[in-house]
Amino acid sequence: MQREPVSSSNIASIGYDPDSETLEIEFLNTGIYQYYNVPSFMYERLMEADSAGKFFNAEIKTAFPCSKM
């Protein structure tokens, strides 16, 4: 999955596959995680957020199942 770099103190890059609704996040310190069943509007809101890290923590982190790659 292609990821785009983001300006964040915790997140290096973010990618999204709309077909499988999989969000992939590369964290600076803990590696790459995939979050499942994430609607496309959540990905869009994440990419448009003033703080990707704050949005992730508030809206995605505990709301969707995930696995570490």
PQR file of N, CA, C, O and H, with PARSE charges and radii, in Angstrom:
ATOM      1  N   MET A   1       0.848  -1.179   0.000 -0.4000 1.5000
ATOM      2  CA  MET A   1       0.000   0.000   0.000 -0.0000 2.0000
ATOM      3  C   MET A   1       0.894   1.243   0.000  0.5500 1.7000
ATOM      4  O   MET A   1       1.861   1.332   0.756 -0.5500 1.4000
ATOM      5  N   GLN A   2       0.557   2.169  -0.839 -0.4000 1.5000
ATOM      6  CA  GLN A   2       1.304   3.430  -0.930 -0.0000 2.0000
ATOM      7  C   GLN A   2       0.892   4.340   0.224  0.5500 1.7000
ATOM      8  O   GLN A   2      -0.296   4.573   0.446 -0.5500 1.4000
ATOM      9  H   GLN A   2      -0.229   2.097  -1.453  0.4000 1.0000
ATOM     10  N   ARG A   3       1.880   4.852   0.958 -0.4000 1.5000
ATOM     11  CA  ARG A   3       1.604   5.787   2.056 -0.0000 2.0000
ATOM     12  C   ARG A   3       2.163   7.160   1.715  0.5500 1.7000
ATOM     13  O   ARG A   3       3.164   7.288   1.011 -0.5500 1.4000
ATOM     14  H   ARG A   3       2.846   4.663   0.778  0.4000 1.0000
ATOM     15  N   GLU A   4       1.486   8.188   2.235 -0.4000 1.5000
ATOM     16  CA  GLU A   4       1.935   9.565   2.046 -0.0000 2.0000
ATOM     17  C   GLU A   4       2.569  10.063   3.335  0.5500 1.7000
ATOM     18  O   GLU A   4       2.023   9.842   4.416 -0.5500 1.4000
ATOM     19  H   GLU A   4       0.673   8.084   2.807  0.4000 1.0000
ATOM     20  N   PRO A   5       3.712  10.731   3.237 -0.5600 1.5000
ATOM     21  CA  PRO A   5       4.313  11.318   4.448  0.2800 2.0000
ATOM     22  C   PRO A   5       3.394  12.388   5.033  0.5500 1.7000
ATOM     23  O   PRO A   5       2.723  13.113   4.298 -0.5500 1.4000
ATOM     24  N   VAL A   6       3.372  12.477   6.353 -0.4000 1.5000
ATOM     25  CA  VAL A   6       2.597  13.518   7.026 -0.0000 2.0000
ATOM     26  C   VAL A   6       3.486  14.245   8.019  0.5500 1.7000
ATOM     27  O   VAL A   6       4.492  13.711   8.486 -0.5500 1.4000
ATOM     28  H   VAL A   6       3.917  11.888   6.950  0.4000 1.0000
ATOM     29  N   SER A   7       3.097  15.471   8.332 -0.4000 1.5000
ATOM     30  CA  SER A   7       3.825  16.266   9.309 -0.0000 2.0000
ATOM     31  C   SER A   7       3.231  15.990  10.678  0.5500 1.7000
ATOM     32  O   SER A   7       2.170  16.512  11.019 -0.5500 1.4000
ATOM     33  H   SER A   7       2.280  15.905   7.952  0.4000 1.0000
ATOM     34  N   SER A   8       3.916  15.168  11.462 -0.4000 1.5000
ATOM     35  CA  SER A   8       3.407  14.766  12.764 -0.0000 2.0000
ATOM     36  C   SER A   8       4.578  14.376  13.653  0.5500 1.7000
ATOM     37  O   SER A   8       5.607  13.905  13.169 -0.5500 1.4000
ATOM     38  H   SER A   8       4.778  14.744  11.185  0.4000 1.0000
ATOM     39  N   SER A   9       4.415  14.574  14.949 -0.4000 1.5000
ATOM     40  CA  SER A   9       5.475  14.192  15.882 -0.0000 2.0000
ATOM     41  C   SER A   9       5.439  12.693  16.183  0.5500 1.7000
ATOM     42  O   SER A   9       6.379  12.166  16.779 -0.5500 1.4000
ATOM     43  H   SER A   9       3.579  14.956  15.343  0.4000 1.0000
ATOM     44  N   ASN A  10       4.371  12.000  15.781 -0.4000 1.5000
ATOM     45  CA  ASN A  10       4.224  10.583  16.093 -0.0000 2.0000
ATOM     46  C   ASN A  10       4.018   9.701  14.865  0.5500 1.7000
ATOM     47  O   ASN A  10       4.333   8.511  14.901 -0.5500 1.4000
ATOM     48  H   ASN A  10       3.608  12.429  15.297  0.4000 1.0000
ATOM     49  N   ILE A  11       3.489  10.271  13.773 -0.4000 1.5000
ATOM     50  CA  ILE A  11       3.145   9.507  12.578 -0.0000 2.0000
ATOM     51  C   ILE A  11       4.055   9.905  11.424  0.5500 1.7000
ATOM     52  O   ILE A  11       4.212  11.089  11.126 -0.5500 1.4000
ATOM     53  H   ILE A  11       3.233  11.237  13.744  0.4000 1.0000
ATOM     54  N   ALA A  12       4.657   8.900  10.774 -0.4000 1.5000
ATOM     55  CA  ALA A  12       5.538   9.165   9.638 -0.0000 2.0000
ATOM     56  C   ALA A  12       4.764   9.234   8.327  0.5500 1.7000
ATOM     57  O   ALA A  12       4.990  10.129   7.513 -0.5500 1.4000
ATOM     58  H   ALA A  12       4.529   7.939  11.016  0.4000 1.0000
ATOM     59  N   SER A  13       3.840   8.275   8.123 -0.4000 1.5000
ATOM     60  CA  SER A  13       3.100   8.237   6.865 -0.0000 2.0000
ATOM     61  C   SER A  13       1.775   7.514   7.044  0.5500 1.7000
ATOM     62  O   SER A  13       1.583   6.734   7.976 -0.5500 1.4000
ATOM     63  H   SER A  13       3.657   7.548   8.784  0.4000 1.0000
ATOM     64  N   ILE A  14       0.856   7.807   6.105 -0.4000 1.5000
ATOM     65  CA  ILE A  14      -0.497   7.245   6.159 -0.0000 2.0000
ATOM     66  C   ILE A  14      -0.893   6.804   4.756  0.5500 1.7000
ATOM     67  O   ILE A  14      -0.659   7.513   3.777 -0.5500 1.4000
ATOM     68  H   ILE A  14       1.012   8.441   5.348  0.4000 1.0000
ATOM     69  N   GLY A  15      -1.502   5.612   4.675 -0.4000 1.5000
ATOM     70  CA  GLY A  15      -2.043   5.117   3.417 -0.0000 2.0000
ATOM     71  C   GLY A  15      -3.435   4.577   3.624  0.5500 1.7000
ATOM     72  O   GLY A  15      -3.852   4.304   4.750 -0.5500 1.4000
ATOM     73  H   GLY A  15      -1.692   5.037   5.470  0.4000 1.0000
ATOM     74  N   TYR A  16      -4.163   4.423   2.505 -0.4000 1.5000
ATOM     75  CA  TYR A  16      -5.536   3.932   2.614 -0.0000 2.0000
ATOM     76  C   TYR A  16      -5.904   3.151   1.365  0.5500 1.7000
ATOM     77  O   TYR A  16      -5.608   3.573   0.247 -0.5500 1.4000
ATOM     78  H   TYR A  16      -3.824   4.645   1.591  0.4000 1.0000
ATOM     79  N   ASP A  17      -6.555   2.003   1.563 -0.4000 1.5000
ATOM     80  CA  ASP A  17      -7.080   1.204   0.465 -0.0000 2.0000
ATOM     81  C   ASP A  17      -8.603   1.234   0.544  0.5500 1.7000
ATOM     82  O   ASP A  17      -9.190   0.582   1.408 -0.5500 1.4000
ATOM     83  H   ASP A  17      -6.796   1.661   2.471  0.4000 1.0000
ATOM     84  N   PRO A  18      -9.254   1.992  -0.356 -0.5600 1.5000
ATOM     85  CA  PRO A  18     -10.700   2.126  -0.277  0.2800 2.0000
ATOM     86  C   PRO A  18     -11.450   0.823  -0.553  0.5500 1.7000
ATOM     87  O   PRO A  18     -12.552   0.632  -0.038 -0.5500 1.4000
ATOM     88  N   ASP A  19     -10.883  -0.067  -1.346 -0.4000 1.5000
ATOM     89  CA  ASP A  19     -11.561  -1.323  -1.666 -0.0000 2.0000
ATOM     90  C   ASP A  19     -11.739  -2.207  -0.431  0.5500 1.7000
ATOM     91  O   ASP A  19     -12.787  -2.825  -0.244 -0.5500 1.4000
ATOM     92  H   ASP A  19      -9.988   0.088  -1.764  0.4000 1.0000
ATOM     93  N   SER A  20     -10.708  -2.260   0.405 -0.4000 1.5000
ATOM     94  CA  SER A  20     -10.781  -3.090   1.610 -0.0000 2.0000
ATOM     95  C   SER A  20     -11.051  -2.268   2.870  0.5500 1.7000
ATOM     96  O   SER A  20     -11.171  -2.822   3.962 -0.5500 1.4000
ATOM     97  H   SER A  20      -9.856  -1.758   0.253  0.4000 1.0000
ATOM     98  N   GLU A  21     -11.146  -0.947   2.717 -0.4000 1.5000
ATOM     99  CA  GLU A  21     -11.322  -0.019   3.846 -0.0000 2.0000
ATOM    100  C   GLU A  21     -10.238  -0.235   4.902  0.5500 1.7000
ATOM    101  O   GLU A  21     -10.514  -0.285   6.100 -0.5500 1.4000
ATOM    102  H   GLU A  21     -11.048  -0.496   1.830  0.4000 1.0000
ATOM    103  N   THR A  22      -9.000  -0.363   4.426 -0.4000 1.5000
ATOM    104  CA  THR A  22      -7.859  -0.565   5.316 -0.0000 2.0000
ATOM    105  C   THR A  22      -7.022   0.706   5.376  0.5500 1.7000
ATOM    106  O   THR A  22      -6.583   1.234   4.355 -0.5500 1.4000
ATOM    107  H   THR A  22      -8.776  -0.322   3.453  0.4000 1.0000
ATOM    108  N   LEU A  23      -6.818   1.176   6.589 -0.4000 1.5000
ATOM    109  CA  LEU A  23      -5.978   2.343   6.850 -0.0000 2.0000
ATOM    110  C   LEU A  23      -4.635   1.840   7.361  0.5500 1.7000
ATOM    111  O   LEU A  23      -4.582   1.051   8.304 -0.5500 1.4000
ATOM    112  H   LEU A  23      -7.175   0.747   7.419  0.4000 1.0000
ATOM    113  N   GLU A  24      -3.554   2.292   6.744 -0.4000 1.5000
ATOM    114  CA  GLU A  24      -2.216   1.866   7.165 -0.0000 2.0000
ATOM    115  C   GLU A  24      -1.450   3.081   7.673  0.5500 1.7000
ATOM    116  O   GLU A  24      -1.322   4.094   6.985 -0.5500 1.4000
ATOM    117  H   GLU A  24      -3.596   2.933   5.977  0.4000 1.0000
ATOM    118  N   ILE A  25      -0.944   2.952   8.895 -0.4000 1.5000
ATOM    119  CA  ILE A  25      -0.225   4.067   9.520 -0.0000 2.0000
ATOM    120  C   ILE A  25       1.155   3.607   9.939  0.5500 1.7000
ATOM    121  O   ILE A  25       1.312   2.599  10.630 -0.5500 1.4000
ATOM    122  H   ILE A  25      -1.048   2.130   9.455  0.4000 1.0000
ATOM    123  N   GLU A  26       2.154   4.364   9.508 -0.4000 1.5000
ATOM    124  CA  GLU A  26       3.532   4.116   9.939 -0.0000 2.0000
ATOM    125  C   GLU A  26       3.848   5.106  11.055  0.5500 1.7000
ATOM    126  O   GLU A  26       3.891   6.317  10.838 -0.5500 1.4000
ATOM    127  H   GLU A  26       2.027   5.183   8.948  0.4000 1.0000
ATOM    128  N   PHE A  27       4.067   4.566  12.252 -0.4000 1.5000
ATOM    129  CA  PHE A  27       4.422   5.399  13.399 -0.0000 2.0000
ATOM    130  C   PHE A  27       5.929   5.542  13.469  0.5500 1.7000
ATOM    131  O   PHE A  27       6.665   4.638  13.074 -0.5500 1.4000
ATOM    132  H   PHE A  27       4.031   3.582  12.428  0.4000 1.0000
ATOM    133  N   LEU A  28       6.386   6.675  13.971 -0.4000 1.5000
ATOM    134  CA  LEU A  28       7.819   6.937  14.023 -0.0000 2.0000
ATOM    135  C   LEU A  28       8.543   5.963  14.937  0.5500 1.7000
ATOM    136  O   LEU A  28       9.676   5.578  14.648 -0.5500 1.4000
ATOM    137  H   LEU A  28       5.788   7.409  14.292  0.4000 1.0000
ATOM    138  N   ASN A  29       7.910   5.553  16.043 -0.4000 1.5000
ATOM    139  CA  ASN A  29       8.617   4.739  17.030 -0.0000 2.0000
ATOM    140  C   ASN A  29       8.151   3.297  17.150  0.5500 1.7000
ATOM    141  O   ASN A  29       8.873   2.459  17.690 -0.5500 1.4000
ATOM    142  H   ASN A  29       6.989   5.866  16.277  0.4000 1.0000
ATOM    143  N   THR A  30       6.955   2.994  16.656 -0.4000 1.5000
ATOM    144  CA  THR A  30       6.416   1.655  16.926 -0.0000 2.0000
ATOM    145  C   THR A  30       6.129   0.816  15.699  0.5500 1.7000
ATOM    146  O   THR A  30       5.639  -0.305  15.832 -0.5500 1.4000
ATOM    147  H   THR A  30       6.368   3.674  16.217  0.4000 1.0000
ATOM    148  N   GLY A  31       6.416   1.316  14.511 -0.4000 1.5000
ATOM    149  CA  GLY A  31       6.233   0.515  13.316 -0.0000 2.0000
ATOM    150  C   GLY A  31       4.951   0.809  12.564  0.5500 1.7000
ATOM    151  O   GLY A  31       4.353   1.873  12.722 -0.5500 1.4000
ATOM    152  H   GLY A  31       6.814   2.227  14.403  0.4000 1.0000
ATOM    153  N   ILE A  32       4.530  -0.156  11.737 -0.4000 1.5000
ATOM    154  CA  ILE A  32       3.400   0.006  10.834 -0.0000 2.0000
ATOM    155  C   ILE A  32       2.219  -0.822  11.338  0.5500 1.7000
ATOM    156  O   ILE A  32       2.360  -1.994  11.685 -0.5500 1.4000
ATOM    157  H   ILE A  32       5.016  -1.021  11.609  0.4000 1.0000
ATOM    158  N   TYR A  33       1.062  -0.183  11.367 -0.4000 1.5000
ATOM    159  CA  TYR A  33      -0.169  -0.845  11.784 -0.0000 2.0000
ATOM    160  C   TYR A  33      -1.223  -0.685  10.695  0.5500 1.7000
ATOM    161  O   TYR A  33      -1.260   0.324   9.992 -0.5500 1.4000
ATOM    162  H   TYR A  33       0.948   0.770  11.084  0.4000 1.0000
ATOM    163  N   GLN A  34      -2.076  -1.693  10.567 -0.4000 1.5000
ATOM    164  CA  GLN A  34      -3.224  -1.603   9.670 -0.0000 2.0000
ATOM    165  C   GLN A  34      -4.495  -1.610  10.508  0.5500 1.7000
ATOM    166  O   GLN A  34      -4.653  -2.420  11.422 -0.5500 1.4000
ATOM    167  H   GLN A  34      -2.046  -2.513  11.138  0.4000 1.0000
ATOM    168  N   TYR A  35      -5.398  -0.690  10.177 -0.4000 1.5000
ATOM    169  CA  TYR A  35      -6.694  -0.565  10.847 -0.0000 2.0000
ATOM    170  C   TYR A  35      -7.760  -0.944   9.830  0.5500 1.7000
ATOM    171  O   TYR A  35      -7.730  -0.491   8.685 -0.5500 1.4000
ATOM    172  H   TYR A  35      -5.270  -0.033   9.435  0.4000 1.0000
ATOM    173  N   TYR A  36      -8.708  -1.782  10.259 -0.4000 1.5000
ATOM    174  CA  TYR A  36      -9.664  -2.385   9.341 -0.0000 2.0000
ATOM    175  C   TYR A  36     -11.056  -1.781   9.471  0.5500 1.7000
ATOM    176  O   TYR A  36     -11.441  -1.273  10.524 -0.5500 1.4000
ATOM    177  H   TYR A  36      -8.733  -2.150  11.188  0.4000 1.0000
ATOM    178  N   ASN A  37     -11.811  -1.852   8.352 -0.4000 1.5000
ATOM    179  CA  ASN A  37     -13.194  -1.362   8.296 -0.0000 2.0000
ATOM    180  C   ASN A  37     -13.295   0.142   8.560  0.5500 1.7000
ATOM    181  O   ASN A  37     -14.268   0.618   9.146 -0.5500 1.4000
ATOM    182  H   ASN A  37     -11.499  -2.265   7.497  0.4000 1.0000
ATOM    183  N   VAL A  38     -12.276   0.877   8.120 -0.4000 1.5000
ATOM    184  CA  VAL A  38     -12.255   2.335   8.301 -0.0000 2.0000
ATOM    185  C   VAL A  38     -12.917   2.982   7.077  0.5500 1.7000
ATOM    186  O   VAL A  38     -12.405   2.851   5.966 -0.5500 1.4000
ATOM    187  H   VAL A  38     -11.486   0.490   7.644  0.4000 1.0000
ATOM    188  N   PRO A  39     -14.042   3.673   7.263 -0.5600 1.5000
ATOM    189  CA  PRO A  39     -14.707   4.315   6.122  0.2800 2.0000
ATOM    190  C   PRO A  39     -13.818   5.388   5.484  0.5500 1.7000
ATOM    191  O   PRO A  39     -12.981   5.998   6.149 -0.5500 1.4000
ATOM    192  N   SER A  40     -14.017   5.600   4.201 -0.4000 1.5000
ATOM    193  CA  SER A  40     -13.171   6.561   3.480 -0.0000 2.0000
ATOM    194  C   SER A  40     -13.263   7.964   4.073  0.5500 1.7000
ATOM    195  O   SER A  40     -12.279   8.704   4.058 -0.5500 1.4000
ATOM    196  H   SER A  40     -14.697   5.105   3.661  0.4000 1.0000
ATOM    197  N   PHE A  41     -14.450   8.346   4.602 -0.4000 1.5000
ATOM    198  CA  PHE A  41     -14.565   9.695   5.163 -0.0000 2.0000
ATOM    199  C   PHE A  41     -13.659   9.867   6.392  0.5500 1.7000
ATOM    200  O   PHE A  41     -13.195  10.973   6.667 -0.5500 1.4000
ATOM    201  H   PHE A  41     -15.250   7.745   4.614  0.4000 1.0000
ATOM    202  N   MET A  42     -13.406   8.782   7.126 -0.4000 1.5000
ATOM    203  CA  MET A  42     -12.510   8.878   8.280 -0.0000 2.0000
ATOM    204  C   MET A  42     -11.077   9.114   7.813  0.5500 1.7000
ATOM    205  O   MET A  42     -10.348   9.907   8.409 -0.5500 1.4000
ATOM    206  H   MET A  42     -13.783   7.883   6.902  0.4000 1.0000
ATOM    207  N   TYR A  43     -10.679   8.430   6.756 -0.4000 1.5000
ATOM    208  CA  TYR A  43      -9.345   8.658   6.182 -0.0000 2.0000
ATOM    209  C   TYR A  43      -9.224  10.108   5.715  0.5500 1.7000
ATOM    210  O   TYR A  43      -8.213  10.761   5.976 -0.5500 1.4000
ATOM    211  H   TYR A  43     -11.271   7.785   6.272  0.4000 1.0000
ATOM    212  N   GLU A  44     -10.243  10.611   5.032 -0.4000 1.5000
ATOM    213  CA  GLU A  44     -10.204  11.993   4.537 -0.0000 2.0000
ATOM    214  C   GLU A  44     -10.110  12.981   5.695  0.5500 1.7000
ATOM    215  O   GLU A  44      -9.347  13.946   5.638 -0.5500 1.4000
ATOM    216  H   GLU A  44     -11.064  10.080   4.820  0.4000 1.0000
ATOM    217  N   ARG A  45     -10.892  12.734   6.747 -0.4000 1.5000
ATOM    218  CA  ARG A  45     -10.835  13.620   7.923 -0.0000 2.0000
ATOM    219  C   ARG A  45      -9.460  13.569   8.589  0.5500 1.7000
ATOM    220  O   ARG A  45      -8.944  14.591   9.042 -0.5500 1.4000
ATOM    221  H   ARG A  45     -11.512  11.950   6.793  0.4000 1.0000
ATOM    222  N   LEU A  46      -8.875  12.379   8.645 -0.4000 1.5000
ATOM    223  CA  LEU A  46      -7.533  12.230   9.220 -0.0000 2.0000
ATOM    224  C   LEU A  46      -6.509  13.041   8.427  0.5500 1.7000
ATOM    225  O   LEU A  46      -5.679  13.744   9.003 -0.5500 1.4000
ATOM    226  H   LEU A  46      -9.294  11.549   8.278  0.4000 1.0000
ATOM    227  N   MET A  47      -6.577  12.936   7.121 -0.4000 1.5000
ATOM    228  CA  MET A  47      -5.598  13.637   6.276 -0.0000 2.0000
ATOM    229  C   MET A  47      -5.798  15.151   6.296  0.5500 1.7000
ATOM    230  O   MET A  47      -4.855  15.903   6.049 -0.5500 1.4000
ATOM    231  H   MET A  47      -7.251  12.365   6.653  0.4000 1.0000
ATOM    232  N   GLU A  48      -7.019  15.603   6.587 -0.4000 1.5000
ATOM    233  CA  GLU A  48      -7.308  17.038   6.623 -0.0000 2.0000
ATOM    234  C   GLU A  48      -7.177  17.643   8.017  0.5500 1.7000
ATOM    235  O   GLU A  48      -7.256  18.861   8.178 -0.5500 1.4000
ATOM    236  H   GLU A  48      -7.785  14.993   6.787  0.4000 1.0000
ATOM    237  N   ALA A  49      -6.979  16.801   9.016 -0.4000 1.5000
ATOM    238  CA  ALA A  49      -6.933  17.280  10.405 -0.0000 2.0000
ATOM    239  C   ALA A  49      -5.729  18.190  10.639  0.5500 1.7000
ATOM    240  O   ALA A  49      -4.671  18.006  10.037 -0.5500 1.4000
ATOM    241  H   ALA A  49      -6.915  15.812   8.886  0.4000 1.0000
ATOM    242  N   ASP A  50      -5.904  19.170  11.519 -0.4000 1.5000
ATOM    243  CA  ASP A  50      -4.788  20.035  11.896 -0.0000 2.0000
ATOM    244  C   ASP A  50      -3.688  19.224  12.565  0.5500 1.7000
ATOM    245  O   ASP A  50      -2.504  19.514  12.391 -0.5500 1.4000
ATOM    246  H   ASP A  50      -6.764  19.319  12.008  0.4000 1.0000
ATOM    247  N   SER A  51      -4.075  18.215  13.325 -0.4000 1.5000
ATOM    248  CA  SER A  51      -3.120  17.323  13.985 -0.0000 2.0000
ATOM    249  C   SER A  51      -3.533  15.884  13.710  0.5500 1.7000
ATOM    250  O   SER A  51      -4.525  15.398  14.254 -0.5500 1.4000
ATOM    251  H   SER A  51      -5.036  17.979  13.466  0.4000 1.0000
ATOM    252  N   ALA A  52      -2.762  15.203  12.859 -0.4000 1.5000
ATOM    253  CA  ALA A  52      -3.065  13.806  12.533 -0.0000 2.0000
ATOM    254  C   ALA A  52      -3.015  12.937  13.788  0.5500 1.7000
ATOM    255  O   ALA A  52      -3.847  12.047  13.967 -0.5500 1.4000
ATOM    256  H   ALA A  52      -1.956  15.597  12.417  0.4000 1.0000
ATOM    257  N   GLY A  53      -2.048  13.195  14.644 -0.4000 1.5000
ATOM    258  CA  GLY A  53      -1.904  12.402  15.858 -0.0000 2.0000
ATOM    259  C   GLY A  53      -3.084  12.553  16.798  0.5500 1.7000
ATOM    260  O   GLY A  53      -3.574  11.563  17.342 -0.5500 1.4000
ATOM    261  H   GLY A  53      -1.372  13.918  14.498  0.4000 1.0000
ATOM    262  N   LYS A  54      -3.548  13.782  16.997 -0.4000 1.5000
ATOM    263  CA  LYS A  54      -4.695  14.008  17.878 -0.0000 2.0000
ATOM    264  C   LYS A  54      -5.951  13.382  17.299  0.5500 1.7000
ATOM    265  O   LYS A  54      -6.729  12.764  18.026 -0.5500 1.4000
ATOM    266  H   LYS A  54      -3.150  14.586  16.555  0.4000 1.0000
ATOM    267  N   PHE A  55      -6.156  13.537  15.993 -0.4000 1.5000
ATOM    268  CA  PHE A  55      -7.332  12.941  15.361 -0.0000 2.0000
ATOM    269  C   PHE A  55      -7.273  11.423  15.473  0.5500 1.7000
ATOM    270  O   PHE A  55      -8.268  10.783  15.811 -0.5500 1.4000
ATOM    271  H   PHE A  55      -5.524  14.039  15.402  0.4000 1.0000
ATOM    272  N   PHE A  56      -6.106  10.847  15.189 -0.4000 1.5000
ATOM    273  CA  PHE A  56      -5.947   9.397  15.295 -0.0000 2.0000
ATOM    274  C   PHE A  56      -6.295   8.916  16.698  0.5500 1.7000
ATOM    275  O   PHE A  56      -7.067   7.970  16.856 -0.5500 1.4000
ATOM    276  H   PHE A  56      -5.297  11.368  14.914  0.4000 1.0000
ATOM    277  N   ASN A  57      -5.738   9.554  17.707 -0.4000 1.5000
ATOM    278  CA  ASN A  57      -5.978   9.133  19.090 -0.0000 2.0000
ATOM    279  C   ASN A  57      -7.450   9.256  19.481  0.5500 1.7000
ATOM    280  O   ASN A  57      -7.971   8.412  20.211 -0.5500 1.4000
ATOM    281  H   ASN A  57      -5.110  10.323  17.579  0.4000 1.0000
ATOM    282  N   ALA A  58      -8.118  10.296  19.002 -0.4000 1.5000
ATOM    283  CA  ALA A  58      -9.507  10.545  19.394 -0.0000 2.0000
ATOM    284  C   ALA A  58     -10.521   9.719  18.604  0.5500 1.7000
ATOM    285  O   ALA A  58     -11.546   9.309  19.148 -0.5500 1.4000
ATOM    286  H   ALA A  58      -7.695  10.981  18.409  0.4000 1.0000
ATOM    287  N   GLU A  59     -10.238   9.476  17.324 -0.4000 1.5000
ATOM    288  CA  GLU A  59     -11.267   8.918  16.443 -0.0000 2.0000
ATOM    289  C   GLU A  59     -10.981   7.516  15.890  0.5500 1.7000
ATOM    290  O   GLU A  59     -11.908   6.827  15.465 -0.5500 1.4000
ATOM    291  H   GLU A  59      -9.406   9.809  16.882  0.4000 1.0000
ATOM    292  N   ILE A  60      -9.729   7.089  15.887 -0.4000 1.5000
ATOM    293  CA  ILE A  60      -9.387   5.837  15.196 -0.0000 2.0000
ATOM    294  C   ILE A  60      -8.783   4.782  16.113  0.5500 1.7000
ATOM    295  O   ILE A  60      -9.139   3.607  16.027 -0.5500 1.4000
ATOM    296  H   ILE A  60      -8.976   7.649  16.232  0.4000 1.0000
ATOM    297  N   LYS A  61      -7.886   5.189  16.976 -0.4000 1.5000
ATOM    298  CA  LYS A  61      -7.059   4.259  17.761 -0.0000 2.0000
ATOM    299  C   LYS A  61      -7.843   3.125  18.408  0.5500 1.7000
ATOM    300  O   LYS A  61      -7.468   1.961  18.266 -0.5500 1.4000
ATOM    301  H   LYS A  61      -7.597   6.143  17.046  0.4000 1.0000
ATOM    302  N   THR A  62      -8.904   3.436  19.102 -0.4000 1.5000
ATOM    303  CA  THR A  62      -9.654   2.393  19.809 -0.0000 2.0000
ATOM    304  C   THR A  62     -10.980   2.053  19.118  0.5500 1.7000
ATOM    305  O   THR A  62     -11.724   1.204  19.610 -0.5500 1.4000
ATOM    306  H   THR A  62      -9.209   4.382  19.216  0.4000 1.0000
ATOM    307  N   ALA A  63     -11.284   2.692  18.001 -0.4000 1.5000
ATOM    308  CA  ALA A  63     -12.572   2.497  17.334 -0.0000 2.0000
ATOM    309  C   ALA A  63     -12.545   1.386  16.274  0.5500 1.7000
ATOM    310  O   ALA A  63     -13.599   0.893  15.871 -0.5500 1.4000
ATOM    311  H   ALA A  63     -10.680   3.381  17.602  0.4000 1.0000
ATOM    312  N   PHE A  64     -11.352   0.990  15.821 -0.4000 1.5000
ATOM    313  CA  PHE A  64     -11.255   0.034  14.727 -0.0000 2.0000
ATOM    314  C   PHE A  64     -10.254  -1.075  15.088  0.5500 1.7000
ATOM    315  O   PHE A  64      -9.249  -0.818  15.750 -0.5500 1.4000
ATOM    316  H   PHE A  64     -10.496   1.390  16.148  0.4000 1.0000
ATOM    317  N   PRO A  65     -10.540  -2.321  14.643 -0.5600 1.5000
ATOM    318  CA  PRO A  65      -9.578  -3.401  14.885  0.2800 2.0000
ATOM    319  C   PRO A  65      -8.297  -3.151  14.099  0.5500 1.7000
ATOM    320  O   PRO A  65      -8.326  -2.542  13.029 -0.5500 1.4000
ATOM    321  N   CYS A  66      -7.183  -3.619  14.630 -0.4000 1.5000
ATOM    322  CA  CYS A  66      -5.908  -3.390  13.961 -0.0000 2.0000
ATOM    323  C   CYS A  66      -4.956  -4.559  14.155  0.5500 1.7000
ATOM    324  O   CYS A  66      -5.170  -5.432  14.997 -0.5500 1.4000
ATOM    325  H   CYS A  66      -7.160  -4.114  15.499  0.4000 1.0000
ATOM    326  N   SER A  67      -3.903  -4.550  13.357 -0.4000 1.5000
ATOM    327  CA  SER A  67      -2.809  -5.515  13.534 -0.0000 2.0000
ATOM    328  C   SER A  67      -1.515  -4.831  13.153  0.5500 1.7000
ATOM    329  O   SER A  67      -1.492  -3.950  12.293 -0.5500 1.4000
ATOM    330  H   SER A  67      -3.729  -3.842  12.674  0.4000 1.0000
ATOM    331  N   LYS A  68      -0.435  -5.246  13.802 -0.4000 1.5000
ATOM    332  CA  LYS A  68       0.884  -4.709  13.502 -0.0000 2.0000
ATOM    333  C   LYS A  68       1.470  -5.511  12.357  0.5500 1.7000
ATOM    334  O   LYS A  68       1.344  -6.735  12.315 -0.5500 1.4000
ATOM    335  H   LYS A  68      -0.454  -5.961  14.501  0.4000 1.0000
ATOM    336  N   MET A  69       2.103  -4.828  11.444 -0.4000 1.5000
ATOM    337  CA  MET A  69       2.722  -5.499  10.300 -0.0000 2.0000
ATOM    338  C   MET A  69       4.123  -5.957  10.646  0.5500 1.7000
ATOM    339  O   MET A  69       4.805  -6.545   9.806 -0.5500 1.4000
ATOM    340  H   MET A  69       2.205  -3.834  11.478  0.4000 1.0000
TER
END
